[in-house]
Amino acid sequence: MLVLGGLLCMQAAGARAEDGYDLWLRYAPAAPASVEHYRSRTTQLVMPAPSATLAAAHAELLRGLAGLTGRAPEAVAAITREGAVVAGTAASSPVVARLRLDTRPLGNEGYLIRSVRVDGQAATVITANTDVGVLYGSFHFLRLLQTGQAIDALDVRESPRVKLRVLNHWDNLDGYVERGYAGASIWDWHALPDYLDPRYTDYARANASLGINGTVLNNVNSHALSLTPMYLDKTRALASVLRPYGIRVYLSARFSAPMEIGGLQTADPLDPAVRRWWKDKADEIYRAIPDFGGFLVKANSEGQPGPQDYGRTHVDGANMLAEALAPHGGTVMWRAFVYSHEEPDDRAKQAYTEFVPHDGKFRDNVLVQVKNGPVDFQPREPFHPLFGAMPRTPLMLELQITKEYLGFATHLVYLGPMYEEVLAADTHARGTGSTVRKVIDGTLEGHALSGMAGVANIGADRNWSGSHFDQANWYVYGRLAWNPSLTARGIADEWVRMTFANDDRLVAPVVEMMMGSRQAAVDYMTPLGLHHLMGRGHHYGPGPWVQGGPRADWTSVYYHRADQDGIGFDRSATGSNALAQYFPPVARQFGDVARVPEEFLLWFHHVPWDHPMASGRPLWDELVMRYARGVDYVRGMRSTWGGVSSHVDAPRHAQVAAFLGIQEKEAQWWRDASIAYFQTFARRPLPEGQAPPPHPLAYYEALQFPHAPGDGR
């Protein structure tokens, strides 16, 4: 019945117009030149399915192979002809057991895909030590076919480099998604636990295809209600859907929950009654959800409660929760994105200042979750100085998949190059080659616990992420979480082939367009190391003039510090000295105005408007030209996309084309508003050939957007 249901779903999908719902799991027919090869190597499926996870893998293989080859393999108990696919563990499959393959090095989630001979017949085996490894291997096998690879001489061994590969949903219990641009939350808390939307299963399939093994269901700006029995029952129901796909559920825990739902007078982490409350709560959760993953915590940041409210430290708070979870195998992911009540001289320094003194004091089931850069998911930031600075504490990299600062869903910005940039950054913590990649996968310091987190861009929109190309950011995050050494270009190539068409006439120009799209956004938003220049609150559009309000470090002028003498934040020894938080080789390079990469020039230095740039232009001219370059790139993306219309289905092509039109208009707006503002300080003419902004600065400053999406506060 499960197989029949899967095939019926596949047939229904085939009859439906392309709308993006199928993501990269479309399983569109393979190229005619490959179909016979694939059919000859997938004639039968030998796969007992005694567990829900193996049943899911079985259904996926039937679904995928039927779509790709036009013919589902024959499901049989034993091989009777050439070209069978054998899938399972040695414990679940007698055929696999007979092969005596050494899977011990694969661990609990790795897999082996190998071309073999069984009783003289050519076959392909997909095996692992666990059922979830078989599931991951099944998706990998289908990916080979989707991307047009030969499958007649396979020997693939893969294991994840990172232990916890988690999505963070910033979803509120009322269905609103903070910094979400894809509609309402996919979690229908009102209908749960009684109604389980089939979309939850498709969500699980998509994540399992990437090896994502955890999801935090609720916003880091959490509500204590998520820990009440009513909502835990709803979480239990979701866990039952996600479990067969190897996905554990986590919850964001509100630190003051013992007061808000527990009736206590304090949430002091050293108070015995508080500690007992959290232990009892953990016991309650694990009775309902035995494989519950643990807690994500945002504490003493942006008004959220935390241990510092009681004169305690982050260690006190994290270890209290870790103690409650430890008997059950749970993990605390404690965010390092913090604010002090007193405004620091440089917000970029605060996480390092607060956390480094506590290195080695956290319990062994605590991960400190650190954003890629020291401010807040800006279009470009240098790597966070915490990476490498806490050798006795496992650090978890937090990336943002949703594009809070990069044009929301309407701007085509592929984040793979950003992720790759931070992973490849060299901390020099243990000499050259001490990359962020090695810090977060645990190999630099020998940590067994490791993790990556991605702030999800998923919502109830039919195409999941608000735009078709934003699906690529979900995809690249998952692939890099599995293996941080993969390349953004290679992943983009896979995604385009699987999502649109396996046709080089489409793939080559679209991948090239994607690879330059992030730099284009940096150029038309925050060139040369500028940052935090967006509109107040909603973060929509340019706002370099933003000042005033409750905190200086929530304004733009705090960060760009433009004046008649120049522009940029001096983080050298003559300024905030944030450079001292980096290891000496990095600090020396970033601290030397002649050696710092130009993309970080204004992040670390306040330089004169006439400062000579590598192009030979003075800084002011270079700044204007970077803004213009960004707009020109978007114009080029529109042309590229128009040129591949014959290779993309009309509905998806039309939406992307419309969004690129919006992006060009808004990129021009960013360029014009920013130049109009900064020219009031630079007091210099525009470079030759550059048109002045069409409106005076007052026009741009007066624009208001009270209903811009995504602002949860």
C-alpha positions as CSV (number, residue, x, y, z in Angstrom):
1,M,0.0,0.0,0.0
2,L,2.9,2.4,0.8
3,V,4.5,1.7,-2.6
4,L,1.2,2.2,-4.4
5,G,0.6,5.5,-2.5
6,G,4.1,6.7,-3.4
7,L,3.6,6.0,-7.1
8,L,0.2,7.6,-7.1
9,C,1.8,10.7,-5.5
10,M,4.4,10.6,-8.2
11,Q,1.8,10.4,-11.0
12,A,-0.1,13.3,-9.5
13,A,3.1,15.3,-9.4
14,G,3.8,14.5,-13.0
15,A,0.3,15.8,-14.0
16,R,0.7,19.0,-12.0
17,A,2.1,22.2,-13.6
18,E,5.6,23.1,-12.3
19,D,5.2,25.3,-9.3
20,G,8.3,24.6,-7.2
21,Y,6.7,22.4,-4.7
22,D,8.8,19.4,-5.6
23,L,12.0,21.3,-4.9
24,W,15.1,19.4,-6.1
25,L,13.2,16.1,-5.9
26,R,11.2,16.4,-9.1
27,Y,12.7,13.2,-10.6
28,A,12.0,14.5,-14.1
29,P,12.7,12.0,-16.9
30,A,16.4,11.5,-17.6
31,A,18.0,12.5,-20.9
32,P,17.1,10.0,-23.6
33,A,20.7,9.1,-24.0
34,S,20.9,8.0,-20.4
35,V,17.5,6.3,-19.9
36,E,18.4,2.9,-21.3
37,H,21.6,2.9,-19.2
38,Y,19.7,3.7,-16.0
39,R,16.9,1.2,-16.8
40,S,19.5,-1.6,-17.3
41,R,21.0,-0.8,-13.9
42,T,17.7,-0.5,-12.0
43,T,15.6,-3.5,-13.1
44,Q,14.7,-4.7,-9.7
45,L,14.6,-3.4,-6.1
46,V,15.6,-5.9,-3.5
47,M,14.9,-4.2,-0.2
48,P,13.1,-5.6,2.8
49,A,11.6,-2.7,4.7
50,P,11.0,-3.8,8.3
51,S,11.3,-0.3,9.7
52,A,9.6,3.0,8.9
53,T,12.9,4.5,7.8
54,L,13.6,1.6,5.4
55,A,10.0,1.9,4.1
56,A,10.6,5.6,3.4
57,A,13.8,4.7,1.5
58,H,12.0,2.0,-0.4
59,A,9.2,4.4,-1.4
60,E,11.7,7.1,-2.4
61,L,13.7,4.7,-4.6
62,L,10.5,3.5,-6.4
63,R,9.2,7.1,-6.8
64,G,12.6,8.4,-8.0
65,L,13.4,5.6,-10.4
66,A,9.9,5.6,-11.9
67,G,10.2,9.3,-12.6
68,L,13.7,9.2,-13.9
69,T,13.5,6.2,-16.1
70,G,9.8,6.0,-16.9
71,R,9.5,2.6,-15.3
72,A,9.5,1.6,-11.6
73,P,11.8,-1.3,-10.8
74,E,10.3,-4.6,-9.9
75,A,10.1,-5.0,-6.2
76,V,11.4,-8.5,-5.4
77,A,12.7,-10.6,-2.5
78,A,15.7,-12.0,-4.4
79,I,17.8,-11.1,-7.5
80,T,16.6,-12.8,-10.6
81,R,18.2,-10.8,-13.3
82,E,20.9,-8.2,-14.1
83,G,20.8,-4.7,-12.9
84,A,19.1,-5.1,-9.5
85,V,19.4,-2.4,-6.8
86,V,19.9,-4.0,-3.4
87,A,19.4,-1.7,-0.4
88,G,19.5,-2.3,3.4
89,T,21.7,-3.1,6.3
90,A,23.3,-6.4,6.9
91,A,20.7,-6.9,9.6
92,S,17.7,-6.1,7.4
93,S,18.8,-7.6,4.1
94,P,20.0,-11.2,3.6
95,V,21.6,-10.3,0.3
96,V,23.6,-7.5,1.9
97,A,24.7,-9.8,4.7
98,R,26.0,-12.3,2.2
99,L,28.2,-9.6,0.6
100,R,30.1,-9.1,3.9
101,L,30.9,-5.4,3.1
102,D,33.0,-3.5,5.7
103,T,30.8,-0.7,6.8
104,R,32.4,-0.1,10.2
105,P,34.2,3.1,9.2
106,L,30.9,4.7,8.0
107,G,29.6,5.4,11.5
108,N,25.9,5.7,12.3
109,E,24.9,7.9,9.4
110,G,27.3,7.1,6.6
111,Y,26.6,4.8,3.6
112,L,28.2,2.8,0.9
113,I,27.0,2.6,-2.7
114,R,28.9,0.0,-4.7
115,S,28.6,-1.9,-8.0
116,V,28.9,-5.6,-7.2
117,R,28.1,-9.0,-8.6
118,V,25.6,-11.2,-6.8
119,D,25.3,-14.9,-7.9
120,G,26.9,-13.8,-11.2
121,Q,24.5,-10.9,-11.7
122,A,25.5,-7.3,-11.9
123,A,23.9,-5.3,-9.1
124,T,24.2,-2.0,-7.1
125,V,24.2,-2.2,-3.4
126,I,23.2,0.7,-1.1
127,T,24.1,-0.2,2.5
128,A,25.0,1.3,5.8
129,N,25.2,0.4,9.5
130,T,21.8,2.0,10.2
131,D,18.5,2.4,8.5
132,V,19.0,6.1,8.2
133,G,22.3,5.6,6.5
134,V,20.5,3.5,3.9
135,L,18.0,6.4,3.5
136,Y,20.8,8.9,2.9
137,G,22.5,6.5,0.5
138,S,19.2,6.1,-1.4
139,F,18.9,9.8,-1.9
140,H,22.6,10.0,-3.0
141,F,22.0,7.3,-5.6
142,L,19.0,9.1,-7.0
143,R,21.0,12.3,-7.1
144,L,23.6,10.6,-9.3
145,L,20.8,9.8,-11.8
146,Q,19.3,13.2,-11.5
147,T,22.6,14.9,-12.4
148,G,23.3,12.5,-15.3
149,Q,26.2,10.5,-13.8
150,A,27.2,7.0,-14.9
151,I,26.2,4.3,-12.4
152,D,27.9,1.2,-13.8
153,A,31.1,1.3,-11.7
154,L,30.2,2.9,-8.4
155,D,32.2,2.9,-5.2
156,V,30.9,5.7,-3.1
157,R,31.6,6.0,0.7
158,E,30.3,9.0,2.5
159,S,29.8,9.9,6.2
160,P,28.8,13.3,7.6
161,R,31.6,15.6,8.8
162,V,29.4,17.4,11.2
163,K,27.3,15.6,13.9
164,L,24.3,18.0,14.3
165,R,23.0,19.5,11.1
166,V,20.0,21.5,12.2
167,L,17.5,24.0,10.8
168,N,16.4,26.8,13.1
169,H,12.8,27.9,12.4
170,W,12.1,31.4,13.7
171,D,8.4,30.4,13.7
172,N,6.0,31.8,16.4
173,L,3.1,29.8,17.8
174,D,0.6,32.1,16.1
175,G,1.9,31.1,12.7
176,Y,4.0,34.3,12.1
177,V,7.6,33.7,10.9
178,E,10.1,36.3,12.1
179,R,12.3,37.3,9.2
180,G,10.3,34.9,7.1
181,Y,9.5,35.8,3.5
182,A,7.6,32.6,2.4
183,G,4.3,33.0,4.0
184,A,3.1,31.7,7.3
185,S,4.7,28.9,9.3
186,I,4.4,25.4,7.9
187,W,3.6,24.2,11.5
188,D,-0.2,24.4,12.0
189,W,-0.1,24.4,15.7
190,H,-3.9,24.9,15.9
191,A,-4.6,21.7,14.0
192,L,-1.9,19.7,15.7
193,P,-1.7,17.0,17.0
194,D,-4.9,15.6,15.4
195,Y,-4.1,16.7,11.8
196,L,-0.7,16.0,10.3
197,D,-0.4,17.9,7.0
198,P,1.2,15.8,4.3
199,R,3.5,18.7,3.7
200,Y,5.4,17.7,6.9
201,T,6.4,14.4,5.2
202,D,7.6,16.3,2.1
203,Y,9.6,18.6,4.4
204,A,11.2,15.6,6.0
205,R,12.0,14.0,2.6
206,A,13.7,17.2,1.4
207,N,15.8,17.5,4.5
208,A,16.7,13.9,4.5
209,S,17.9,14.2,0.9
210,L,20.5,16.6,2.2
211,G,21.3,14.8,5.5
212,I,19.8,17.4,7.8
213,N,19.1,15.6,11.0
214,G,17.5,18.1,13.3
215,T,15.0,20.9,13.4
216,V,14.2,23.5,16.0
217,L,10.5,24.1,15.6
218,N,10.0,27.5,17.3
219,N,11.5,30.9,17.3
220,V,14.6,31.7,19.4
221,N,12.5,34.7,20.7
222,S,10.5,32.0,22.3
223,H,7.3,31.7,24.3
224,A,7.1,29.5,27.4
225,L,3.9,28.0,26.1
226,S,5.9,25.8,23.8
227,L,7.0,23.8,26.9
228,T,3.5,23.2,28.2
229,P,1.8,19.8,28.0
230,M,-0.6,21.0,25.2
231,Y,2.2,22.1,23.0
232,L,4.5,19.2,23.8
233,D,1.8,16.9,22.6
234,K,1.8,18.8,19.3
235,T,5.6,18.5,19.1
236,R,5.3,14.8,19.8
237,A,3.0,14.5,16.8
238,L,5.5,16.3,14.5
239,A,8.3,14.2,15.8
240,S,6.4,11.1,14.8
241,V,6.4,12.3,11.2
242,L,10.0,13.4,11.1
243,R,11.5,10.5,12.9
244,P,11.5,8.0,10.0
245,Y,13.6,10.5,8.1
246,G,16.3,10.7,10.7
247,I,15.2,14.1,12.0
248,R,15.1,14.9,15.7
249,V,13.0,17.8,17.0
250,Y,14.4,20.5,19.2
251,L,12.7,23.4,21.0
252,S,13.8,26.9,21.7
253,A,13.6,27.2,25.5
254,R,12.6,30.4,27.2
255,F,14.9,30.9,30.1
256,S,12.2,32.4,32.3
257,A,9.8,29.5,31.7
258,P,10.0,28.3,35.4
259,M,8.4,31.6,36.4
260,E,5.9,31.9,33.5
261,I,4.5,28.4,33.4
262,G,6.1,26.8,36.5
263,G,4.9,29.1,39.2
264,L,8.3,29.8,40.6
265,Q,9.4,33.3,41.8
266,T,12.8,33.1,40.0
267,A,14.6,31.6,37.1
268,D,18.0,31.8,38.7
269,P,20.0,28.9,37.3
270,L,21.7,28.2,40.7
271,D,18.4,28.0,42.5
272,P,17.8,24.4,43.5
273,A,14.0,24.7,42.8
274,V,14.7,26.1,39.3
275,R,17.2,23.3,38.5
276,R,14.6,20.7,39.7
277,W,12.0,22.3,37.5
278,W,14.1,22.0,34.4
279,K,15.0,18.3,35.2
280,D,11.4,17.5,35.7
281,K,10.5,19.3,32.4
282,A,13.2,17.3,30.5
283,D,11.9,14.1,32.0
284,E,8.4,15.0,30.8
285,I,9.6,15.8,27.3
286,Y,11.5,12.6,26.9
287,R,8.6,10.5,28.1
288,A,6.6,11.9,25.2
289,I,9.5,12.2,22.7
290,P,12.3,9.7,23.5
291,D,14.5,11.0,20.7
292,F,14.1,14.7,21.5
293,G,17.2,16.5,20.5
294,G,17.5,19.2,23.1
295,F,17.2,23.0,23.6
296,L,18.3,26.0,21.6
297,V,18.6,29.1,23.9
298,K,18.8,32.8,23.2
299,A,19.6,34.5,26.5
300,N,20.4,38.0,27.5
301,S,20.1,39.2,23.9
302,E,17.6,41.7,22.4
303,G,15.5,41.7,25.6
304,Q,15.3,37.9,26.1
305,P,15.7,36.7,29.7
306,G,18.8,34.9,30.8
307,P,21.2,34.1,33.6
308,Q,22.7,37.5,33.7
309,D,19.4,38.8,35.0
310,Y,20.5,37.1,38.3
311,G,24.1,38.0,38.2
312,R,25.0,34.6,36.7
313,T,27.0,33.7,33.6
314,H,26.2,32.0,30.3
315,V,28.0,28.9,31.7
316,D,25.6,28.8,34.7
317,G,22.6,28.9,32.4
318,A,23.8,26.5,29.8
319,N,25.1,23.9,32.3
320,M,21.8,23.9,34.2
321,L,19.9,23.0,31.1
322,A,22.7,20.5,30.0
323,E,22.4,18.8,33.4
324,A,18.7,18.3,32.9
325,L,19.2,16.9,29.3
326,A,22.3,14.8,29.9
327,P,20.5,11.6,31.2
328,H,18.5,11.5,28.0
329,G,21.3,12.2,25.5
330,G,20.1,15.8,24.8
331,T,22.1,18.8,23.7
332,V,22.0,22.5,24.6
333,M,22.8,24.9,21.7
334,W,23.5,28.1,23.5
335,R,23.6,31.1,21.2
336,A,26.6,33.6,21.4
337,F,24.5,36.4,19.8
338,V,24.3,38.6,22.9
339,Y,23.8,42.2,23.9
340,S,24.8,43.7,27.2
341,H,22.5,46.1,29.0
342,E,25.3,48.7,28.7
343,E,26.2,49.6,25.2
344,P,29.8,48.5,24.4
345,D,32.3,50.6,22.5
346,D,31.9,48.1,19.6
347,R,29.1,45.6,19.4
348,A,31.3,43.4,17.2
349,K,33.4,42.7,20.3
350,Q,30.7,41.6,22.7
351,A,30.3,37.9,22.1
352,Y,34.1,37.3,22.3
353,T,34.3,39.4,25.5
354,E,31.5,37.5,27.2
355,F,32.3,33.9,26.1
356,V,36.1,33.5,25.8
357,P,36.6,33.7,29.6
358,H,34.4,30.7,30.0
359,D,36.2,28.4,27.6
360,G,36.4,24.9,28.9
361,K,33.7,25.5,31.6
362,F,30.7,24.3,29.6
363,R,29.4,20.7,30.1
364,D,30.2,18.3,27.3
365,N,26.7,18.3,25.9
366,V,26.7,22.1,25.2
367,L,27.5,23.6,21.9
368,V,28.0,27.4,21.7
369,Q,26.3,28.5,18.6
370,V,28.1,31.3,16.8
371,K,27.0,33.4,13.9
372,N,29.3,33.5,10.8
373,G,30.3,37.1,11.6
374,P,30.6,39.3,14.6
375,V,27.6,41.6,14.0
376,D,24.5,40.1,12.5
377,F,24.3,38.2,9.2
378,Q,25.3,41.2,7.1
379,P,25.8,40.8,3.3
380,R,29.6,40.4,4.1
381,E,31.3,40.1,7.4
382,P,34.7,38.9,8.4
383,F,34.6,35.6,10.2
384,H,33.6,35.7,13.9
385,P,36.7,36.0,16.1
386,L,35.2,33.4,18.5
387,F,36.2,30.7,15.9
388,G,39.5,29.3,17.1
389,A,39.4,31.3,20.3
390,M,37.6,28.7,22.5
391,P,39.7,25.5,21.9
392,R,38.1,23.6,24.8
393,T,34.5,24.3,23.8
394,P,32.8,22.9,20.7
395,L,31.4,25.8,18.6
396,M,28.5,25.4,16.2
397,L,28.3,27.7,13.2
398,E,25.1,29.5,12.7
399,L,24.2,30.6,9.2
400,Q,21.2,32.5,7.9
401,I,19.3,30.8,5.1
402,T,16.5,33.3,5.1
403,K,17.7,36.6,3.6
404,E,17.0,39.1,6.3
405,Y,19.6,41.5,5.0
406,L,19.9,40.4,1.4
407,G,16.7,41.4,-0.3
408,F,14.2,39.1,1.3
409,A,12.7,36.6,-1.2
410,T,12.6,38.9,-4.2
411,H,16.4,39.3,-4.7
412,L,18.2,36.4,-6.3
413,V,21.2,36.0,-4.0
414,Y,22.8,32.6,-3.9
415,L,24.4,32.2,-0.4
416,G,26.8,29.4,-1.2
417,P,29.8,31.7,-1.8
418,M,29.1,33.4,1.5
419,Y,29.0,30.1,3.4
420,E,32.1,28.8,1.6
421,E,33.9,32.1,2.4
422,V,33.4,31.7,6.1
423,L,34.2,28.0,6.2
424,A,37.4,28.5,4.3
425,A,38.5,31.5,6.5
426,D,41.8,30.8,8.3
427,T,41.7,31.6,12.0
428,H,45.4,30.8,12.4
429,A,44.5,29.4,15.9
430,R,46.9,26.6,15.4
431,G,48.9,28.0,12.6
432,T,48.2,28.3,8.9
433,G,45.3,26.1,7.8
434,S,43.2,26.4,11.0
435,T,40.1,27.1,9.1
436,V,36.6,27.8,10.4
437,R,35.7,24.5,8.7
438,K,38.1,22.6,11.0
439,V,36.8,24.5,14.1
440,I,33.2,23.6,13.5
441,D,33.6,20.0,12.4
442,G,35.7,19.3,15.5
443,T,38.9,18.2,13.8
444,L,41.0,21.2,14.9
445,E,40.7,20.5,18.6
446,G,39.4,16.9,18.6
447,H,35.8,17.6,19.7
448,A,33.4,14.7,19.3
449,L,30.4,17.1,19.4
450,S,30.0,19.4,16.4
451,G,27.2,21.2,14.6
452,M,25.9,23.6,12.0
453,A,22.7,25.5,12.2
454,G,20.8,27.3,9.5
455,V,18.0,29.8,10.1
456,A,15.4,28.4,7.8
457,N,13.7,30.2,4.9
458,I,10.8,27.8,4.8
459,G,7.2,28.8,4.9
460,A,3.7,27.8,3.7
461,D,4.2,29.3,0.2
462,R,3.7,26.7,-2.5
463,N,7.4,26.8,-3.4
464,W,8.4,26.6,0.2
465,S,10.9,29.5,0.3
466,G,9.1,32.5,-1.3
467,S,11.1,32.3,-4.5
468,H,12.4,29.4,-6.6
469,F,16.0,30.4,-6.3
470,D,15.9,30.7,-2.5
471,Q,15.4,26.9,-2.5
472,A,19.1,26.8,-3.5
473,N,20.1,28.4,-0.2
474,W,18.3,25.7,1.7
475,Y,20.0,23.1,-0.5
476,V,23.5,24.5,-0.2
477,Y,23.2,24.8,3.5
478,G,22.3,21.2,3.9
479,R,25.0,19.9,1.5
480,L,27.7,22.0,3.3
481,A,26.4,20.9,6.7
482,W,27.0,17.3,5.6
483,N,30.4,18.1,4.1
484,P,31.8,21.6,4.7
485,S,34.5,21.0,2.1
486,L,32.2,20.9,-0.9
487,T,32.2,23.8,-3.2
488,A,29.4,26.3,-3.7
489,R,29.8,26.1,-7.5
490,G,29.5,22.3,-7.5
491,I,26.5,22.4,-5.3
492,A,24.9,25.1,-7.5
493,D,25.5,22.9,-10.5
494,E,23.7,19.9,-8.8
495,W,20.8,22.1,-7.7
496,V,20.1,23.6,-11.1
497,R,20.2,20.2,-12.8
498,M,17.8,18.7,-10.3
499,T,15.5,21.7,-9.9
500,F,15.2,23.0,-13.5
501,A,16.8,20.8,-16.1
502,N,19.9,18.7,-16.7
503,D,20.9,20.6,-19.8
504,D,24.2,22.3,-20.0
505,R,22.7,25.1,-22.1
506,L,20.8,26.1,-19.0
507,V,23.1,24.9,-16.3
508,A,26.3,26.8,-17.3
509,P,24.9,30.3,-17.6
510,V,22.5,30.0,-14.6
511,V,25.3,28.7,-12.3
512,E,27.6,31.5,-13.4
513,M,24.8,34.0,-12.7
514,M,24.2,32.5,-9.2
515,M,27.9,32.5,-8.3
516,G,28.2,36.3,-8.8
517,S,24.8,37.2,-7.3
518,R,26.0,37.5,-3.6
519,Q,28.9,39.8,-4.6
520,A,26.4,41.9,-6.6
521,A,24.2,42.3,-3.5
522,V,27.2,43.3,-1.5
523,D,28.1,45.9,-4.1
524,Y,24.7,47.5,-4.3
525,M,24.0,47.3,-0.6
526,T,27.2,47.4,1.5
527,P,30.3,47.7,-0.6
528,L,33.9,47.7,0.7
529,G,33.1,46.6,4.2
530,L,30.2,48.8,5.0
531,H,27.5,47.1,7.0
532,H,24.2,47.6,8.8
533,L,22.9,50.2,6.4
534,M,19.3,48.9,6.1
535,G,15.9,50.4,7.1
536,R,15.1,50.4,10.7
537,G,13.2,47.4,12.2
538,H,11.9,45.7,9.1
539,H,15.4,45.8,7.4
540,Y,13.9,46.6,4.1
541,G,15.7,48.8,1.7
542,P,18.5,51.3,2.3
543,G,18.7,53.4,5.5
544,P,22.3,54.7,5.9
545,W,20.8,57.8,7.6
546,V,19.2,55.8,10.5
547,Q,20.1,57.2,13.8
548,G,18.6,57.7,17.3
549,G,16.3,55.3,19.0
550,P,16.8,53.1,22.1
551,R,20.3,51.9,21.2
552,A,23.1,53.5,19.2
553,D,24.2,50.0,18.0
554,W,20.8,49.6,16.3
555,T,21.5,52.5,14.0
556,S,23.4,52.8,10.7
557,V,25.4,55.8,11.6
558,Y,27.0,53.8,14.5
559,Y,28.6,51.5,11.9
560,H,29.6,53.6,8.9
561,R,30.7,56.7,10.9
562,A,30.9,58.8,7.8
563,D,32.0,62.4,8.2
564,Q,33.8,65.0,6.2
565,D,37.1,63.3,6.8
566,G,36.2,59.9,5.6
567,I,34.1,56.8,6.3
568,G,34.4,53.4,8.1
569,F,34.5,51.9,11.6
570,D,38.0,52.1,13.1
571,R,38.5,48.7,14.7
572,S,42.3,49.0,14.8
573,A,44.4,49.8,17.9
574,T,43.5,53.5,17.4
575,G,39.8,52.7,17.5
576,S,37.8,50.0,19.3
577,N,40.7,47.5,18.9
578,A,38.3,44.7,17.9
579,L,41.3,43.4,15.8
580,A,42.9,42.3,19.0
581,Q,40.3,39.5,19.2
582,Y,41.8,37.8,16.1
583,F,45.0,35.8,16.1
584,P,48.1,37.8,15.3
585,P,48.5,36.9,11.6
586,V,44.9,37.8,10.9
587,A,45.0,40.9,13.1
588,R,48.2,42.1,11.3
589,Q,46.6,41.7,7.8
590,F,43.3,43.2,8.7
591,G,44.9,46.0,10.7
592,D,47.2,47.2,7.9
593,V,45.2,49.6,5.7
594,A,47.5,48.6,2.8
595,R,47.0,44.9,3.2
596,V,43.4,44.4,4.4
597,P,41.3,42.9,1.6
598,E,39.3,45.8,0.2
599,E,36.0,44.0,0.9
600,F,36.8,44.5,4.6
601,L,38.4,48.0,4.4
602,L,35.6,50.0,5.9
603,W,34.8,47.3,8.4
604,F,38.1,47.8,10.1
605,H,39.3,51.3,9.1
606,H,38.0,54.8,8.9
607,V,39.7,56.1,5.8
608,P,39.8,59.4,3.9
609,W,37.5,59.9,0.9
610,D,40.6,60.3,-1.2
611,H,42.2,57.1,0.0
612,P,43.8,55.4,-3.1
613,M,42.2,52.0,-4.0
614,A,43.6,49.1,-6.0
615,S,41.8,50.3,-9.1
616,G,43.7,53.6,-9.0
617,R,40.5,55.4,-8.0
618,P,40.0,57.4,-4.8
619,L,37.8,55.8,-2.3
620,W,34.7,58.0,-3.1
621,D,34.9,57.1,-6.8
622,E,35.4,53.4,-6.0
623,L,32.4,53.4,-3.6
624,V,30.2,54.9,-6.3
625,M,31.5,52.4,-8.9
626,R,30.9,49.5,-6.7
627,Y,27.3,50.5,-6.2
628,A,26.9,50.8,-10.0
629,R,28.6,47.5,-10.6
630,G,26.0,45.8,-8.4
631,V,23.2,47.3,-10.3
632,D,24.8,46.3,-13.6
633,Y,25.2,42.7,-12.5
634,V,21.5,42.5,-11.7
635,R,20.7,43.9,-15.2
636,G,23.0,41.1,-16.6
637,M,21.1,38.5,-14.5
638,R,17.9,39.6,-16.1
639,S,19.4,39.2,-19.5
640,T,20.8,35.7,-18.7
641,W,17.5,34.5,-17.4
642,G,15.7,35.8,-20.4
643,G,18.1,33.9,-22.6
644,V,17.3,30.5,-21.1
645,S,13.5,30.8,-21.3
646,S,13.2,27.9,-23.7
647,H,14.8,25.5,-21.1
648,V,12.6,26.4,-18.1
649,D,8.9,25.8,-17.7
650,A,6.9,29.0,-18.2
651,P,5.4,29.4,-14.7
652,R,8.7,29.3,-12.9
653,H,10.5,31.3,-15.5
654,A,7.9,34.0,-15.3
655,Q,8.1,34.3,-11.5
656,V,11.9,34.5,-11.5
657,A,11.8,37.1,-14.3
658,A,9.4,39.2,-12.3
659,F,11.5,39.0,-9.2
660,L,14.6,40.0,-11.1
661,G,12.7,43.0,-12.3
662,I,12.0,43.9,-8.7
663,Q,15.6,43.3,-7.8
664,E,16.9,45.6,-10.5
665,K,14.6,48.4,-9.3
666,E,15.5,48.0,-5.7
667,A,19.3,47.7,-6.4
668,Q,19.0,51.0,-8.2
669,W,17.2,52.4,-5.2
670,W,20.0,51.2,-2.9
671,R,22.6,52.8,-5.2
672,D,20.8,56.1,-5.6
673,A,19.8,56.5,-1.9
674,S,23.2,55.5,-0.6
675,I,25.1,57.8,-3.0
676,A,22.7,60.7,-2.2
677,Y,23.4,60.3,1.5
678,F,27.2,59.7,1.5
679,Q,27.8,62.5,-1.0
680,T,26.7,64.9,1.8
681,F,29.9,63.9,3.6
682,A,32.2,63.3,0.7
683,R,31.4,66.6,-1.0
684,R,32.9,65.3,-4.2
685,P,31.4,65.0,-7.7
686,L,30.4,61.6,-9.0
687,P,32.8,59.8,-11.3
688,E,32.5,60.6,-14.9
689,G,29.6,58.8,-16.5
690,Q,27.8,58.1,-13.3
691,A,24.3,59.6,-13.2
692,P,23.2,61.5,-10.1
693,P,20.3,60.1,-8.0
694,P,17.0,61.1,-9.6
695,H,15.7,62.4,-6.3
696,P,17.1,64.5,-3.4
697,L,18.2,62.8,-0.2
698,A,15.0,64.0,1.6
699,Y,12.9,61.9,-0.8
700,Y,14.7,58.7,0.1
701,E,14.7,59.5,3.8
702,A,10.9,60.1,3.8
703,L,10.0,56.7,2.4
704,Q,8.1,54.5,4.9
705,F,7.2,50.8,4.8
706,P,5.1,50.0,7.8
707,H,4.0,46.7,6.4
708,A,7.3,45.3,5.2
709,P,7.4,41.5,5.9
710,G,9.4,39.6,8.4
711,D,9.7,42.0,11.3
712,G,8.7,40.0,14.4
713,R,9.0,42.7,17.0
